[in-house]
Amino acid sequence: MRVNLLQSSVNPRSAGRTSAALLVMVVALTALGCSKLQARIELKEGNRLYQEENYKKALEQFQKGLQLDPGFKEMWRSVGLSAMALYRPGDSSPENIRMAQTAIDAFEKYLQAFPRDEKVREYQLTTLLNAERYDDALAKLRATLAQKPGDEMASKAIPTILMKAGRLPEALQFIRSQPKPDPELLHAIAVTCWDKSFRNKELDLVARGKFIDMGLDAEGQALKINPNYFEGNVYYGLLLRERAGKIETDPEKQQAIIAEAVEYQNKAKALRQQQLDKEKQQAAASAPGAAPVH
């Protein structure tokens, strides 16, 4: 006698439940697949709108795509770029502030999935700076330095942001704390100090004196690192003239300060002439038919 093993081992009720479960699974997987497909359709349409500079509509498309497929992490970059394009620096309206926050949050979510994308990190930092959220930008850069000591981008960006925020003493302190202080950053401090003394007619004597002393201090350190720094010599002389004309009241001391300023001015002129002579020689050497230089 033959036995049908399939018929004898399957309970009809159990078979029914299994079939229902499989049906639910198939429907769910089909729906998931459709959502992923639709998300990519939204992305494609969003890309088209972005290329046409229709950033508002593009942002809506990218956000729809993420609603359909939250796992599509790459799309956060597109959300951030669209919101960044819509943001207008200096506009304090609630809608504009919301757009900056949308961009910052989108870049953050993208970076959580793709932490090595330095370009997107720059986009986020730029948005923070344009929104004048200096402390948030500094916090991210300091976190970068903690993870990657000596990171060149962060080491240069931190004092630049501090200067932009008007926190010059803090910027100078940070530059000096580096193993190799950057003379160009020190020079930037000096230029900012000179600009504040030269252009602000309402500064009181004490505040003006602090700016001039800080500028001379920073530029002096830059010139110790590179004595032949043309711009450094120019601004050291200009700062000395600020001191002579706006701080010092003793005529003899004024003349001594001006004489020192002239020395730096003359050195700057000599450095500039050396550079011009070098450029002329290079141009002559590369001219057609020029004799070889031995």
Steps between C-alpha positions, in 0.01 A plus 500: 500500500636841401493788750481864385747654741407859408132447564556309818736758659327832423227643722252697286472777759878530532532512124247781484686707759831446322353606167355815655833588661680448171244717323550782752877471461479512121269803511732676747809430290321613187392823672855554627637449153246743356591760765870472417425527130275803555766660722748484214244647265462793742879533515527512122230767480664692783834495316333636188338784696828574679684529168232746389568697823146436621636429847170522690330234287817292498508504881141379511582212263801389703299512823226289338764250397626469856149449630462210258841352580656630827794267446609688189761698697669646192195717440570706814783663305252616236262632768785695657623649173149609399435666836846658492422649158173645632659654810581873480772625740391804698128427469365447854149395397371179666472322165860580410627391842303176458665445163848533654405249769363262235833510316708455818289207622500331158879522471531362853285196415698442182832522689380247756478251213801631302740658753793518256330738257703814569320700231165462676671589829611825332143565379372462855770728638429762233129497588579544870727795424252665265239467774752656744483195723866535590493297822338203322761518224785523754363203695504282188852611405632438851342155491684439173830605662434271795454207259776607260763711683679736264222495238602784266150610401374519859820668623459779246122529520478544879699827521335627182156451654611657827618806307172516311318487834714789630680281755853610407684422827357146495603461134855615573524269800389203288753577224782520753396168654576317177833316463582712194308832504388602150649842406211568264248456783711724725505754217121477471474595870726799438299616197175478697651700788632767265162522326318552830738777606520670162131498407319530833512867596292442814744268678623635832874525567522185712311277253698638204827441684404138569427436132828658390706309758330172410562560130866582554538195723344267240687649203824502694466126558420446131817687404708291741381193313553663157699826507456541122120492516407794276149558635625457856755779458237727342250462784755514778594843365134604471430396859800697620362806324166444675682498833699813417199695374225390739658373823839660560492865608873566552638661178842340532355153553263559211792570268687191621196282434454652153868442422456132592188485282700639206757221544229237461352691206839510325558130563159424350589709192829313461326164529248606240775612264679167543181321406449719191861444387458125544179502295673698221788252490259208483303667220817572305624144544174352371472737201544345150865503391631582848854394574528222757587612852817337639 
